Amino acid sequence: MRVGLGLCWFKLGQLQLARKSFDRALQLAPDNAHALVSAGVLRLRPPEGDIVETREAEKQRFDEATQMIIGAYDRDAQLPLTA
């Protein structure tokens, strides 16, 4: 339910609400491959607005996103989003 809601928020351009939905889904079910890949993909996007991101923050964001997507694949290699 939370992942679907997050995808709707994402499609509507409400990225903060999408992230909250994905993060909540992961709180409730940390092994949810759909939530992991969705949250990981969202984290690949640069910050919104006029926020200037340091190289270190960018690397940390990419590392976190990569780990989430790899985690999704580890949990469900047949998931179309991870293949």
VOVODO-811492 format. One record per residue: residue in one letter; x, y, z of N, C-alpha, C in turn; residue number from 1; chain. Coordinates in Angstrom, 3 decimals. Atoms other than C-alpha are relative to their C-alpha. Example, Ala and Ser with C-alpha at 12.3 -4.5 7.8 and 13.67 -1.06 7.14 Angstrom:
# VOVODO-811492
+---------+----------+----------+----------+----------+----------+----------+----------+----------+----------+-----+--------+
: residuo :       nx :       ny :       nz :      cax :      cay :      caz :       cx :       cy :       cz : num : cadena :
+---------+----------+----------+----------+----------+----------+----------+----------+----------+----------+-----+--------+
:       a :    0.890 :   -1.190 :    0.000 :   12.300 :   -4.500 :    7.800 :    0.900 :    1.200 :    0.000 :   1 :      A :
:       s :   -0.820 :   -1.190 :   -0.060 :   13.670 :   -1.060 :    7.140 :   -0.770 :    1.090 :    0.730 :   2 :      A :
+---------+----------+----------+----------+----------+----------+----------+----------+----------+----------+-----+--------+
***
This chain:
# VOVODO-811492
+---------+----------+----------+----------+----------+----------+----------+----------+----------+----------+-----+--------+
: residuo :       nx :       ny :       nz :      cax :      cay :      caz :       cx :       cy :       cz : num : cadena :
+---------+----------+----------+----------+----------+----------+----------+----------+----------+----------+-----+--------+
:       m :    0.823 :   -1.192 :    0.000 :    0.000 :    0.000 :    0.000 :    0.872 :    1.263 :    0.000 :   1 :      A :
:       r :   -0.863 :   -1.189 :   -0.099 :    2.718 :    2.500 :    0.993 :    0.822 :    0.200 :   -1.264 :   2 :      A :
:       v :   -0.805 :   -0.119 :    1.211 :    4.811 :    1.732 :   -2.083 :   -0.858 :    0.554 :   -1.135 :   3 :      A :
:       g :    0.904 :   -0.507 :    1.030 :    1.847 :    2.296 :   -4.396 :   -0.291 :    1.476 :    0.188 :   4 :      A :
:       l :    0.236 :   -1.411 :   -0.300 :    1.098 :    5.574 :   -2.672 :    1.242 :    0.824 :   -0.345 :   5 :      A :
:       g :   -1.246 :   -0.684 :    0.328 :    4.759 :    6.566 :   -3.002 :    0.183 :    0.173 :   -1.497 :   6 :      A :
:       l :   -0.110 :   -0.102 :    1.457 :    4.692 :    5.817 :   -6.721 :   -0.956 :    1.052 :   -0.554 :   7 :      A :
:       c :    0.950 :   -1.044 :    0.416 :    1.591 :    7.996 :   -7.103 :    0.559 :    1.386 :    0.296 :   8 :      A :
:       w :   -0.595 :   -1.295 :   -0.356 :    3.287 :   10.854 :   -5.235 :    1.151 :    0.335 :   -0.947 :   9 :      A :
:       f :   -1.121 :   -0.208 :    0.908 :    6.366 :   10.394 :   -7.419 :   -0.496 :    0.482 :   -1.364 :  10 :      A :
:       k :    0.548 :   -0.362 :    1.306 :    4.311 :   10.566 :  -10.619 :   -0.573 :    1.420 :    0.010 :  11 :      A :
:       l :    0.557 :   -1.347 :   -0.129 :    2.633 :   13.748 :   -9.338 :    1.063 :    1.061 :    0.284 :  12 :      A :
:       g :   -1.086 :   -0.943 :   -0.254 :    6.039 :   15.321 :   -8.673 :    0.156 :    0.383 :    1.462 :  13 :      A :
:       q :   -0.074 :   -0.263 :   -1.441 :    5.578 :   15.277 :   -4.892 :    1.079 :   -0.916 :    0.600 :  14 :      A :
:       l :   -1.104 :    0.898 :   -0.327 :    9.016 :   13.815 :   -4.208 :    0.214 :   -0.175 :    1.494 :  15 :      A :
:       q :   -0.152 :    0.142 :   -1.457 :    9.139 :   14.526 :   -0.462 :   -1.037 :   -0.966 :    0.545 :  16 :      A :
:       l :    1.043 :    0.919 :   -0.446 :    5.823 :   12.733 :    0.035 :    0.278 :   -1.417 :   -0.491 :  17 :      A :
:       a :   -0.371 :    1.320 :    0.517 :    7.020 :    9.881 :   -2.174 :    1.066 :   -0.629 :    0.887 :  18 :      A :
:       r :   -1.076 :    0.530 :   -0.854 :   10.168 :    9.500 :   -0.095 :   -0.542 :   -0.424 :    1.362 :  19 :      A :
:       k :    0.602 :    0.368 :   -1.289 :    8.149 :    9.515 :    3.133 :   -0.764 :   -1.314 :   -0.112 :  20 :      A :
:       s :    0.762 :    1.236 :    0.190 :    5.892 :    6.794 :    1.740 :    0.928 :   -1.206 :   -0.138 :  21 :      A :
:       f :   -0.938 :    1.110 :    0.161 :    8.823 :    4.616 :    0.641 :    0.721 :   -0.306 :    1.313 :  22 :      A :
:       d :   -0.695 :    0.201 :   -1.275 :   10.653 :    5.149 :    3.934 :   -0.908 :   -0.679 :    1.025 :  23 :      A :
:       r :    0.947 :    0.628 :   -0.935 :    7.524 :    4.226 :    5.900 :   -0.209 :   -1.466 :   -0.375 :  24 :      A :
:       a :    0.137 :    1.387 :    0.449 :    7.094 :    1.093 :    3.793 :    1.188 :   -0.827 :    0.481 :  25 :      A :
:       l :   -1.197 :    0.713 :   -0.456 :   10.676 :    0.147 :    4.684 :    0.043 :   -0.152 :    1.507 :  26 :      A :
:       q :    0.098 :    0.155 :   -1.456 :   10.044 :    0.789 :    8.376 :   -0.894 :   -1.181 :    0.342 :  27 :      A :
:       l :    0.961 :    1.080 :   -0.265 :    7.108 :   -1.602 :    8.243 :    0.489 :   -1.353 :   -0.509 :  28 :      A :
:       a :   -0.481 :    1.241 :    0.612 :    8.822 :   -4.181 :    6.020 :    1.367 :    0.250 :   -0.633 :  29 :      A :
:       p :   -1.343 :   -0.322 :    0.494 :   12.608 :   -3.687 :    5.679 :    0.459 :   -0.845 :   -1.188 :  30 :      A :
:       d :   -0.394 :    0.877 :    1.101 :   12.873 :   -6.570 :    3.175 :   -0.857 :    0.186 :   -1.249 :  31 :      A :
:       n :    0.889 :   -0.233 :    1.132 :   10.270 :   -5.149 :    0.771 :    0.821 :    0.475 :   -1.206 :  32 :      A :
:       a :   -0.833 :   -0.307 :    1.170 :   12.087 :   -5.250 :   -2.581 :   -0.561 :    1.168 :   -0.802 :  33 :      A :
:       h :    0.610 :   -1.106 :    0.738 :    9.600 :   -2.893 :   -4.237 :    0.319 :    1.337 :    0.670 :  34 :      A :
:       a :   -0.300 :   -1.233 :   -0.734 :   10.122 :   -0.290 :   -1.514 :    1.479 :    0.346 :   -0.109 :  35 :      A :
:       l :   -1.437 :   -0.248 :    0.095 :   13.899 :   -0.701 :   -1.644 :    0.391 :    0.593 :   -1.348 :  36 :      A :
:       v :   -0.394 :   -0.507 :    1.318 :   14.205 :   -0.199 :   -5.385 :   -0.621 :    1.369 :   -0.258 :  37 :      A :
:       s :    0.653 :   -1.303 :    0.201 :   11.703 :    2.674 :   -5.413 :    0.709 :    1.097 :    0.788 :  38 :      A :
:       a :   -0.713 :   -0.975 :   -0.830 :   13.447 :    4.465 :   -2.550 :    1.397 :    0.252 :   -0.554 :  39 :      A :
:       g :   -1.335 :   -0.157 :    0.581 :   16.827 :    3.816 :   -4.172 :   -0.010 :    0.865 :   -1.245 :  40 :      A :
:       v :    0.098 :   -0.797 :    1.225 :   15.779 :    5.240 :   -7.514 :   -0.292 :    1.462 :    0.341 :  41 :      A :
:       l :    0.311 :   -1.372 :   -0.401 :   14.308 :    8.296 :   -5.819 :    1.240 :    0.703 :    0.554 :  42 :      A :
:       r :   -1.213 :   -0.594 :   -0.566 :   17.582 :    8.866 :   -3.963 :    1.063 :    0.316 :   -1.062 :  43 :      A :
:       l :   -0.930 :   -0.325 :    1.073 :   19.438 :    8.945 :   -7.275 :   -0.233 :    1.410 :   -0.552 :  44 :      A :
:       r :    0.321 :   -1.348 :    0.487 :   17.704 :   12.231 :   -8.078 :    0.726 :    1.044 :    0.841 :  45 :      A :
:       p :   -0.652 :   -1.073 :   -0.772 :   19.568 :   15.398 :   -7.096 :   -1.018 :    0.749 :    0.858 :  46 :      A :
:       p :    0.909 :   -0.757 :   -0.861 :   18.104 :   17.600 :   -4.350 :   -0.792 :    1.033 :   -0.810 :  47 :      A :
:       e :    0.852 :   -0.977 :    0.679 :   15.263 :   19.890 :   -5.373 :    0.367 :    1.420 :    0.411 :  48 :      A :
:       g :   -0.178 :   -1.407 :   -0.331 :   15.433 :   23.642 :   -5.476 :    1.422 :    0.472 :   -0.211 :  49 :      A :
:       d :   -1.314 :   -0.636 :    0.122 :   18.530 :   25.735 :   -5.028 :    1.043 :   -0.622 :    0.923 :  50 :      A :
:       i :   -0.923 :    0.663 :   -0.921 :   20.241 :   23.246 :   -2.710 :    1.257 :   -0.410 :   -0.761 :  51 :      A :
:       v :   -1.284 :    0.384 :    0.585 :   23.928 :   22.882 :   -3.554 :    0.535 :   -1.164 :    0.826 :  52 :      A :
:       e :   -0.437 :    1.220 :   -0.667 :   25.184 :   19.408 :   -2.744 :    1.522 :   -0.135 :   -0.108 :  53 :      A :
:       t :   -1.443 :    0.223 :    0.037 :   28.801 :   18.757 :   -1.777 :    0.291 :   -1.336 :   -0.679 :  54 :      A :
:       r :   -0.401 :    1.277 :    0.618 :   30.712 :   15.989 :   -3.519 :   -0.183 :   -1.159 :    0.984 :  55 :      A :
:       e :    0.131 :    1.047 :   -1.018 :   30.745 :   14.035 :   -0.270 :   -1.468 :   -0.382 :    0.191 :  56 :      A :
:       a :    1.430 :    0.269 :   -0.162 :   26.957 :   14.365 :    0.137 :   -0.544 :   -0.733 :   -1.222 :  57 :      A :
:       e :    0.438 :    0.664 :    1.230 :   26.444 :   13.359 :   -3.498 :    0.447 :   -1.465 :   -0.004 :  58 :      A :
:       k :   -0.510 :    1.375 :   -0.054 :   28.651 :   10.286 :   -3.062 :   -0.781 :   -0.824 :    1.009 :  59 :      A :
:       q :    0.762 :    0.706 :   -1.031 :   26.818 :    9.335 :    0.135 :   -1.406 :   -0.347 :   -0.507 :  60 :      A :
:       r :    1.337 :    0.224 :    0.554 :   23.455 :    9.714 :   -1.624 :    0.030 :   -1.123 :   -1.037 :  61 :      A :
:       f :   -0.124 :    1.050 :    1.003 :   24.597 :    7.558 :   -4.546 :    0.307 :   -1.356 :    0.637 :  62 :      A :
:       d :   -0.316 :    1.256 :   -0.687 :   26.085 :    4.935 :   -2.214 :   -1.245 :   -0.585 :    0.660 :  63 :      A :
:       e :    1.231 :    0.449 :   -0.658 :   22.843 :    4.753 :   -0.238 :   -0.986 :   -0.554 :   -1.034 :  64 :      A :
:       a :    0.912 :    0.445 :    1.050 :   20.787 :    4.464 :   -3.429 :    0.446 :   -1.342 :   -0.577 :  65 :      A :
:       t :   -0.539 :    1.240 :    0.560 :   23.063 :    1.767 :   -4.817 :   -0.231 :   -1.172 :    0.939 :  66 :      A :
:       q :    0.207 :    1.073 :   -0.974 :   22.870 :   -0.272 :   -1.618 :   -1.459 :   -0.415 :    0.065 :  67 :      A :
:       m :    1.432 :    0.330 :   -0.014 :   19.085 :   -0.068 :   -1.651 :   -0.377 :   -0.831 :   -1.224 :  68 :      A :
:       i :    0.340 :    0.721 :    1.229 :   18.851 :   -1.218 :   -5.257 :    0.632 :   -1.395 :   -0.004 :  69 :      A :
:       i :   -0.636 :    1.317 :   -0.123 :   21.354 :   -4.037 :   -4.675 :   -0.762 :   -0.862 :    1.000 :  70 :      A :
:       g :    0.787 :    0.727 :   -0.993 :   19.378 :   -5.018 :   -1.568 :   -1.307 :   -0.518 :   -0.579 :  71 :      A :
:       a :    1.237 :    0.441 :    0.644 :   16.201 :   -5.183 :   -3.632 :    0.275 :   -1.200 :   -0.894 :  72 :      A :
:       y :   -0.366 :    1.111 :    0.873 :   17.926 :   -7.441 :   -6.164 :    0.303 :   -1.257 :    0.820 :  73 :      A :
:       d :   -0.326 :    1.147 :   -0.862 :   19.283 :   -9.673 :   -3.378 :   -1.251 :   -0.668 :    0.554 :  74 :      A :
:       r :    1.225 :    0.547 :   -0.570 :   15.782 :  -10.102 :   -1.997 :   -0.906 :   -0.623 :   -1.061 :  75 :      A :
:       d :    0.884 :    0.498 :    1.057 :   14.028 :  -10.659 :   -5.332 :    0.630 :    0.284 :   -1.362 :  76 :      A :
:       a :   -0.700 :   -0.185 :    1.269 :   16.187 :  -11.117 :   -8.415 :   -0.941 :   -0.049 :   -1.200 :  77 :      A :
:       q :    0.972 :    0.102 :    1.085 :   13.055 :  -11.755 :  -10.495 :   -0.870 :    1.249 :   -0.121 :  78 :      A :
:       l :    0.776 :   -1.238 :    0.027 :   11.544 :   -8.352 :   -9.713 :    0.375 :    0.783 :   -1.254 :  79 :      A :
:       p :   -0.343 :   -0.694 :    1.245 :   11.310 :   -6.536 :  -13.068 :    0.785 :    1.297 :    0.204 :  80 :      A :
:       l :   -0.709 :   -1.244 :   -0.247 :   12.595 :   -3.331 :  -11.513 :    1.475 :   -0.203 :    0.305 :  81 :      A :
:       t :   -1.399 :    0.256 :   -0.358 :   15.855 :   -4.999 :  -10.475 :    0.746 :   -0.771 :   -1.089 :  82 :      A :
:       a :   -0.642 :    0.833 :    1.032 :   16.528 :   -7.114 :  -13.545 :    0.697 :    0.838 :   -1.043 :  83 :      A :
+---------+----------+----------+----------+----------+----------+----------+----------+----------+----------+-----+--------+
***
